[in-house]
Amino acid sequence: MRTVAVLPAYNEADTIGPVIEGTREHVEEIVVVDDGSSDGTADLAREHGATVIEHVFNTGVGGAVRTGYQYAIDHDYDFVLQIDADGQHDPGAIPRLLEAADEADMVIASRYRNGSLAEYSLVRRAGIRFFTGVVNVLGGVDVTDVTSGFRVYRVDALADILHRSDDHWAVEQTLDAARRDQRIVEVSVAMPTRETGESQFTLDTFVRYPFRMADVVLRVLLFR
């Protein structure tokens, strides 16, 4: 089975090298989607042997991972691993995720199955619970960490749920997968808060969650 790793990256020059090196031994190819970085992220990724796809401007994580997913589909990979370039995701957990993928269409690394979520802000924990609860109710599943970006997909199943919107792509894909009765499993993986850069989770984004969630739900339930 052929596996490609997709790393969405925006100004991650401080961390991307070690992530590539730690991921390399577990996959056939590493694809870094440089999402309009200005700090030399793309050049560093190439120096570490990654295939680099550059976006002219920043599209957000959703746009970056969609580009990487499409690469996996176009190049006939069997599995695609998604791992962040900021160092939050431990490459040492990759073998456990890939092993679980033998019996699943989507594997989610869950922070809720261990104590690492305690380090997160109250706003971020509330957002994760909110989205996870909605997906569980509407999708008829029992997941704990729907917003996790550390994942493995079976590529032929991923082609059916490739997200249309860049906002809350993980929620959209997971809900769509659940509605299609795809096999979703979780693996406990500790994910500490990032040591550099800034989190996207703020009180302002939390206030907008219900409106964005309505958009995701309508898109999946009515138009997919």
N, C-alpha and C positions, 0 to 999 in steps of 0.2 A: 504494500500500500504506500502510495507516494503522498508526502505531506509537505505543505509550504507554510511558512510562518509569515504573517502579515503584521508589520509594526507601523501603526499610525504615529507620525512624529511632527511636532511643531516646536521648534527651538529647544531641542533636547540634546544639544551637543555635549553637555556635561555627563550624560548618562547612557547615551545610545551605544557606545562602544562595548561596555561590559554586557549589556543586554544581548547584543548580537553574538558575542563570543559565548555566552551561556546558553543561547538557544541553538547555536549551530550544530551541536552534536546530536540533536534530536530530530532534525528535519532535513529534507533534501535541498531546500532553497529558502532564503530569507528575503522578503520583499519589504523594503522600507518605503512607505508613502510619505514623502516630505510635503507637508501641507502648507507651503508658502513660508518656510523658515527663513530667517535672516542671520542665523548664527553659524552657518557652515555645517548644519546637521547632515545635509545630503552628501557633502564631500567626505565627512567622517564615516558615514555609513558605507560608502564605496571603498574607502580604505580598509574597512573591516570585512570586505568581500560580499556585501549585500547587493542585491539588485535594487536600484532606486528609481522610483517613479515620482516626478516632481509636479506638484500643483503650482500654477502660476500665482494663485492667491489662496489665502486661508479659507477653507470650506467648513472646518470643524471636524470633529472625530467621525461623525456619521458619513461625511463625504469621503474622508480618507479611507475608512475601512471598506466602503462600497467599491472604491477603486481597487483595493487589494483583493476583495472577494471576486470581482470580475476577472482579475488576473488569474486567480485560482481556477475559475470556471473555464476561461479561454485556454488554459494550458493543461487541462484534463487531469488536475490533481484529484486524489481521492479524499483527502482531508485538508482543511485549512485551520491553522492555529492562529488565534489572535492574541497578541501580548503587547502591553504598553511599553513605550520606549523610555519611560521616566524612572524605571527601576522599582516600581511598586510590586510588579509581578515577578515572582521567583522562578527563573527558568528550571530550577530543580524540581518543580512540580509538574513539568510538562509530561514526563513519562506516565504519571498517574492519570492525567487528562486523556492522553492518547489511548491508554489501556481501556478507560471507560468508554471511549468512542467506538470500540469494537462492537458494542451492543447498543449504540445510541445514534441519533441524528444530530443532537446538540448536547454538548457537555459544558456546564457552567461551573467555574470555580467560585465557590461560595464563601464569603466572609462571615456569614451568619452561622456557619457550622463550626466556628471556633471563636476565640475571644478577641481577634484582631479588630473587630468593629468598634470595640470600646474606645479606641483612640480617635474615632471620627467625631466630627462636630454633631451637636444635636440636630441641626438643620439637615445635614447630610444623611444621618440615620433615619430621620423622619421621611425624607424624600425616598430613600430606598424602600422603606416599609410601605409607603403610599403606592408606589408603582407596582411593587411585588403583590400587594393585596389585590389591586385591580386586575392584574393578569391572572392571578389564581382564581378569582371569582368568575371572570368572563371566559377564561380558557379552560377551566375545569382541571387545573393542575395543582401541584403542591410544591412550588419552588420557594426558596428563601432569599435569593439575591439576584433579582431580575436585571439589575443595572450593571452587573459585573461585566467588565470588558476583557476578562481573561477567559477565553472560550476555545472550544474546538467544534467545527462543523463538518458533517459529512457533505461533500461538495454537491452531490446530486440532489440532496435535500435542500441545501442552501439556495440552489438556483430557483426554487419555488417560493422562497420567502425573502428574496433580496429587497431590502427596504427602499422605499421611494423618497422618504423625507430624511433630512439630516438631523432633525430634532428627535431625541429619544429613540434612536434606531434600535437599541437593544430591546426596549419594551415592545416596539412594533414587531420585530422579528420573533421574539419569544411568544407573544400573543398569537401571531399568525401561525407559528409552528404548532402551538397547542391546539388551535382551531382545526388544523389539518391532521391532528393525531400523530404528529411526529414524536419520536421518542426523545424525551428530555431528561437528563440526569444531572445531578450535582456532585461535585467533589469538594471536600473541605480543604481550603487553601488560605493560609494567613496572608493578609495584605496590609502591611502597615501604611500609615499616611506617607505621602511623598516628602522627601527631605529637601527638595529644591523646587522652585516655581510656585505657582499659585493654583489652588483648587478652583474648579468651575462652579462649585456649590456655594451659593450665597443666599442670604435671606430674600433677595430680589428674585432669584431663580425659583426659590421655594414658593413664593407667592404666585408665580406663573404656572406652577405645576398643574393645577386642575384644568386650566384652559388648554395647555399643551396635551394633557392626558385625553381630553375630549377629542382633540384632533386625531390623536393616534387611534383611539377606539373606533371612531367613525370611519377612519381610513381602512382599518382592518375588517370591521364587521359589515360595512356597507359596500366597499368598493374593491375588496380583494377577491 
